[in-house]
């Protein structure tokens, strides 16, 4: 019998695109197994709903209520684009269209315990995807692949006693083909991948490019991934002038291909950090959101990334020294990534799915 999986997840200028991207990975995995998969997303400004559709996945779109009075309410949340109450009612109206929902997957910082508890009346099981450690959930499964020593103890206090914890990168939402034995660095043409998420609200792409362009004695080529934003595109082209040592990837559908054609990376601390690690691309990470700090500290402690803090923590000198250190110690950095690949098994989504299906 076919199983119905429904994802409640959003993307926007404020939220970014990482939540949707990792959910798409799991959704495609589920589809290959013959399951019915649907997304429920609100049509927020700067969303990547089109990316879900490109993967031939059904999307139920929650429309924005264009109401100025609504935005003045105390319980209105710009990240949800509505109140929690309205969002719950809108989502339930979609859920009711299904004969049954076997698993509702929630990947959203602004959907809380009370929302989850109320929607449980309409679905069989709930999986919450989380990378924070400071809020309660009402769910059957909680997935957090950023595990640390006392994560289990913290979550046992935050969640209902029957919640099954799926902790650590052995449950990472990346397909098996995100795996590589790495590229050898070419000092005559060092290819650097630069990506600060779909929105890059802190304009770190431009800041980092300015730092890199002023570093002497290296021949850099830049693989630059950005969201669909013409203003940033114009700024980058203006920065390089007539130079041809760069390529821009706007809303690229294949981050993996670009990464495999790069020696180093500079980016934010979101989901792309795990993509870089699995593909053995040494990276400098600058967090561009407070909720990335957990991830960055976890990966930095494992020596899997070079973490420089947030955008206020870096300057030209610090950044230049770190880039040079990565280049001069490239083989050593690669060896660390290779030795710790066992932490990020190719079968990570198999591991997750087997655990979940025991109880559905």
Protein Blocks (a to p, Z undefined) as FASTA:
>chain_A
ZZdddddddddfknommlmmmmmmmmmmmmmnopacdddddddehiaklmmmmnopacdd
ddddddfklmmpmkbcfklopafklmmmmmmmmmmmpmbdfbacdddfkbcfklmmmmmm
mpmbdcdddfbfkbccddfbdcdfbdcfklmmmmmmmpcfklccdedjklcccdfklcce
bjaddfklccddddebjnlmnommmmmmmmmmmpghiacdddddddddfklmmmmmmmnm
mafcbccdehiablmlmmmmcfbdcddfbfklmmmmmnopacddddfbfklmmmmmmmmm
nopaccebjfklpcfklmmmmmmmmmmmmmmmmmmmmmmmmmmcfklmmmmmmmmmmmZZ
